[in-house]
Amino acid sequence: MAIDIAVAGASGRMGRMLVEAERQGCLREAQAVVAGLTVQDVRDFDRLPIPFRCIGTDIVTGEAYVIKKGSLSEAMRASMSIPGIFSPVDIGGKLLVDGGIANNVPVDVVQAMGVDRLIVIDIGTPLSTREQIEDGGGFAIIDQLTTVLTRKNSEQQIALMGPDDILILPALDTAGITTMAFNKAELAIQLGYDAARAAGEQLAVLATPRTRLQLVQTSAPKATKSPLIQRVEIHTDASVSRQLLRNMISQREGKRLDRRKLEEDITAIYGLDEFSRVDYDLTRSDGKNVLNVRAIAHPAGISYLKMGISWEQDSRGDSGATFDLAASLRPSLSSTATW
């Protein structure tokens, strides 16, 4: 067994979760989807075909933070930052985690936008039993904590719904689908579809020919060609050379964006173990398409202490057991070298 402990000065903390790499992949896929649609340059979410809001929780104050402008993919990423699983996202000077902690079913936020009627989908799940928690290990505990935090505020928000609003409740609890049940994603989608079908008569009242036409015309942005990248900019708060990072990005100026290759390059940068977050976005500046690559350094220029434990003994319990303990320290790249 081996673990990495990140060391900053005289203090230490556990290294980032193993799922951090998967998180990076999820964010980049969201960025690729957003960049490939006609909404890639929209920074005001009221200007989207369907006005959009998502919720983050300010981890410093515990208050809900309504995200209504900026990078759409980054907003989506912030709103799903489950504490202990995904790292927080800094937006507008706020360090944001999963919005469900403060406002999981934001009825009040949508009411404040001036809508006439609401269609609310509550995908909250009940608390797990003790047996389920003990069998599920660490992720089951995180899942339980998330449910504890979100259930109460969800009930408070649902109580704000009006008599003409529609509440859809997919049967996730009976199917055993919890926050961490990623292996049941297809089943969850089907249950959501079934719940919407069951509310068909209520929904049909809202589906006038005019609204159907509006949805066809506005709610499905068409995919566009990969943009022509006219400038590449590297943004980092680490002492690692920007030129080093630029050399690791193979995207050439004057060529169309190669998203697949860019994702590979970002994965390689992330593999330096110098950064807590590496991502990108596309912006327009002086009439040019700019690819911005951002690499956020680990706090305090973290080094890694790797510790390993090995124990061997045969099944008969003989006395010839062996026990080994080893440790090694890998200093931070940014604190030991300069390019």
C-alpha positions in Angstrom: 0.0 0.0 0.0 1.3 3.5 -0.8 0.0 7.0 -0.3 1.1 10.4 -1.3 1.1 13.2 1.2 1.5 16.8 -0.1 3.8 18.8 2.2 3.7 22.6 2.5 6.2 23.9 5.1 5.7 22.2 8.4 2.2 21.1 7.7 0.8 18.3 5.5 -2.4 17.3 3.8 -3.5 14.2 1.8 -2.8 14.4 -1.9 -5.7 15.2 -4.2 -8.3 12.4 -4.7 -7.7 9.8 -7.4 -10.8 11.1 -9.2 -9.1 14.5 -9.8 -7.9 13.3 -13.2 -11.4 12.2 -14.1 -12.6 15.6 -13.0 -10.2 17.3 -15.4 -11.5 15.1 -18.2 -15.2 15.9 -17.3 -14.4 19.6 -17.3 -12.6 19.5 -20.7 -15.4 17.6 -22.2 -17.9 20.2 -21.0 -15.6 22.9 -22.4 -15.4 21.1 -25.8 -19.2 20.8 -26.0 -19.6 24.5 -25.1 -16.9 25.6 -27.5 -18.4 23.6 -30.3 -21.8 25.3 -30.0 -22.9 28.8 -31.1 -23.0 29.8 -27.4 -19.2 29.6 -26.9 -18.9 33.4 -26.8 -21.9 34.1 -24.6 -20.8 35.4 -21.2 -24.3 36.6 -20.0 -26.4 33.6 -19.3 -29.6 35.7 -20.0 -28.5 35.8 -23.6 -28.5 32.0 -24.0 -31.4 30.5 -26.1 -33.0 29.5 -22.7 -31.8 31.8 -19.8 -29.7 29.8 -17.4 -28.7 29.9 -13.8 -26.6 27.4 -11.7 -25.8 27.5 -8.0 -22.5 27.2 -6.2 -21.9 27.2 -2.4 -19.3 29.7 -1.1 -17.2 27.3 1.0 -16.0 30.3 3.1 -19.4 31.6 4.1 -21.7 28.6 3.4 -24.0 30.9 1.4 -25.5 30.0 -2.0 -23.9 31.9 -4.9 -26.0 32.3 -8.1 -23.9 32.0 -11.2 -25.4 34.0 -14.1 -22.5 35.0 -16.2 -18.9 34.0 -17.3 -17.7 30.7 -18.7 -20.6 28.3 -19.1 -18.5 25.2 -18.7 -16.7 26.7 -15.6 -20.1 27.5 -14.1 -21.3 24.0 -14.7 -18.1 22.6 -13.1 -18.4 24.8 -10.0 -22.0 23.8 -9.4 -21.0 20.1 -9.2 -17.9 20.4 -7.1 -18.8 17.8 -4.4 -16.5 18.5 -1.4 -13.9 15.9 -0.9 -14.3 14.6 -4.5 -13.7 17.7 -6.8 -11.6 20.7 -6.0 -13.4 24.1 -5.5 -13.6 26.6 -8.3 -12.8 30.3 -7.9 -15.5 32.4 -9.6 -15.9 36.1 -8.9 -13.6 35.9 -5.9 -15.8 33.2 -4.4 -14.4 29.7 -3.7 -17.3 27.6 -4.8 -18.3 24.0 -4.2 -21.5 22.0 -5.1 -24.5 24.3 -4.9 -26.7 21.6 -3.6 -25.2 22.1 -0.1 -26.8 25.5 0.1 -29.7 25.3 -2.4 -30.2 22.0 -4.1 -33.6 22.8 -5.7 -33.3 26.5 -6.4 -37.0 27.4 -6.7 -36.5 30.9 -5.3 -33.8 31.6 -7.9 -36.0 30.8 -10.8 -39.0 32.6 -9.3 -36.8 35.7 -9.1 -36.3 35.5 -12.9 -40.0 36.2 -13.3 -41.3 32.9 -14.7 -45.0 32.1 -14.7 -44.8 28.4 -13.8 -42.1 26.0 -12.7 -41.2 22.5 -13.7 -39.2 21.2 -10.8 -37.3 17.9 -10.9 -36.1 16.7 -7.5 -33.4 14.0 -7.8 -32.6 14.0 -4.1 -32.1 10.6 -2.5 -32.9 9.3 1.0 -30.4 8.8 3.7 -28.5 5.5 3.6 -28.8 2.9 6.3 -25.9 2.1 8.6 -25.3 -1.2 6.7 -25.1 0.7 3.4 -22.6 3.2 4.9 -20.4 0.4 6.4 -20.4 -1.6 3.2 -19.7 1.4 1.0 -16.6 2.7 2.6 -15.3 6.3 2.3 -17.4 7.3 -0.7 -20.6 6.1 1.1 -19.8 8.5 3.9 -19.3 11.4 1.5 -22.5 10.5 -0.2 -24.3 10.4 3.2 -22.9 13.8 4.2 -24.0 15.3 0.9 -27.5 13.9 1.3 -27.8 15.2 4.9 -26.8 18.7 3.7 -29.1 18.8 0.7 -32.3 17.2 1.9 -33.4 19.8 4.3 -32.9 22.8 1.9 -34.6 20.9 -0.9 -37.7 20.4 1.2 -37.7 24.1 2.1 -37.5 25.1 -1.6 -40.2 22.7 -2.7 -42.5 24.3 -0.1 -42.2 27.6 -2.1 -43.8 26.1 -5.2 -47.1 27.4 -6.4 -50.3 25.4 -7.0 -49.8 25.5 -10.8 -46.2 24.4 -10.7 -45.2 20.8 -11.6 -43.0 18.6 -9.4 -41.4 15.5 -11.0 -39.9 12.9 -8.7 -37.9 10.1 -10.4 -37.9 6.9 -8.4 -34.2 7.0 -7.6 -34.6 5.8 -4.0 -36.3 2.5 -4.9 -33.7 1.8 -7.5 -30.8 2.4 -5.0 -29.4 5.3 -7.0 -27.3 7.6 -4.8 -25.1 10.6 -5.6 -22.1 8.3 -6.2 -23.9 5.7 -8.3 -22.1 6.5 -11.5 -22.4 2.9 -12.7 -26.2 3.4 -12.8 -26.3 6.5 -15.0 -28.3 4.8 -17.8 -30.9 3.6 -15.3 -31.1 7.0 -13.7 -31.8 8.6 -17.1 -34.5 6.0 -17.8 -36.2 6.7 -14.5 -36.2 10.4 -15.2 -37.8 9.8 -18.6 -40.4 7.5 -16.9 -41.2 10.2 -14.3 -41.6 12.9 -17.0 -43.9 10.6 -19.0 -46.0 10.0 -15.9 -46.5 13.8 -15.6 -47.4 14.0 -19.3 -50.9 15.4 -18.9 -49.6 18.3 -16.7 -46.8 19.0 -19.1 -49.0 18.9 -22.2 -50.9 21.9 -20.9 -47.6 23.9 -21.3 -46.7 22.5 -24.7 -48.7 24.8 -27.1 -47.8 24.8 -30.8 -46.1 28.1 -30.3 -43.8 26.8 -27.5 -43.0 23.7 -29.6 -41.9 26.0 -32.5 -39.9 28.2 -30.2 -38.0 25.1 -28.8 -37.2 23.8 -32.2 -35.9 27.2 -33.3 -33.9 28.3 -30.3 -33.1 25.4 -27.9 -30.7 23.4 -30.0 -27.7 25.4 -31.1 -26.0 24.0 -34.2 -22.5 22.7 -34.0 -19.8 24.8 -35.7 -16.4 24.1 -37.1 -13.5 24.2 -34.7 -12.4 27.8 -34.4 -9.3 29.2 -36.0 -6.8 29.9 -33.1 -5.0 33.1 -33.7 -3.2 33.5 -30.4 -2.3 31.1 -27.5 -1.9 32.5 -24.0 -0.6 30.7 -20.9 -1.8 31.8 -17.5 -0.3 30.4 -14.4 0.5 31.4 -10.8 3.3 28.8 -10.5 7.0 29.6 -10.8 7.2 27.0 -13.6 8.1 28.8 -16.8 5.3 29.9 -19.1 7.5 29.0 -22.1 7.8 25.5 -20.8 4.0 25.2 -20.6 3.6 26.8 -24.0 6.1 24.2 -25.5 3.9 21.5 -24.1 0.9 22.8 -26.0 1.1 21.7 -29.6 -1.7 23.9 -30.9 -0.2 26.2 -33.5 -1.4 29.8 -34.1 -3.2 30.2 -37.4 -4.6 26.6 -37.3 -8.0 25.3 -36.3 -8.3 24.1 -32.7 -7.5 20.4 -32.3 -9.5 19.6 -29.1 -8.3 16.0 -28.8 -4.7 16.9 -29.0 -5.2 19.8 -26.6 -6.7 17.5 -24.1 -3.7 15.2 -24.4 -1.4 18.2 -23.9 -3.3 19.4 -20.9 -3.2 15.9 -19.4 0.6 15.9 -19.8 0.9 19.3 -18.0 -1.3 18.0 -15.3 1.0 15.0 -15.0 3.8 17.3 -13.8 2.1 17.3 -10.4 2.7 21.0 -10.1 -0.9 22.1 -10.5 -4.2 21.6 -8.7 -6.1 22.5 -11.8 -5.4 22.8 -15.5 -8.0 23.9 -18.0 -8.7 26.1 -21.0 -11.2 28.4 -22.6 -11.7 30.3 -25.8 -12.2 34.1 -25.9 -12.2 36.9 -28.4 -9.7 39.8 -28.0 -9.0 42.5 -30.6 -11.0 40.5 -33.1 -8.9 37.4 -32.7 -9.7 33.9 -31.3 -7.6 33.4 -28.2 -6.9 30.0 -26.6 -6.3 30.5 -22.9 -4.6 27.7 -21.0 -4.7 28.1 -17.2 -2.6 26.2 -14.8 -3.3 26.8 -11.1 -0.4 25.9 -8.8 -0.8 23.7 -5.8 -0.9 25.8 -2.6 2.5 26.8 -1.1 4.5 25.0 -3.8 3.7 21.6 -2.5 6.2 18.8 -2.4 5.1 15.1 -2.1 6.1 12.7 0.6 5.4 9.1 -0.5 5.0 6.4 2.1 4.6 2.7 1.6 3.8 -0.2 3.8 4.3 -3.8 2.9 3.2 -6.8 5.0 3.4 -10.5 4.0 2.3 -13.6 5.8 1.1 -17.0 4.6 -2.5 -18.2 5.3 -1.4 -20.5 8.1 -0.3 -17.6 10.2 3.3 -18.9 10.5 5.8 -16.7 12.2 7.8 -16.0 9.0 6.0 -12.8 8.3 7.7 -9.7 6.9 7.0 -6.1 7.4 8.5 -3.2 5.5 8.1 0.6 5.7 9.6 3.0 3.2 9.3 6.7 2.5 10.6 9.1 -0.2 10.3 12.9 -0.7 9.8 14.5 -4.1 10.3 18.2 -3.9 8.1 20.5 -6.0 9.4 21.1 -9.5 8.6 24.8 -9.3 10.6 25.1 -6.0 13.8 23.3 -7.3 14.3 24.4 -10.9 13.7 27.2 -13.2 13.5 27.2 -17.0 
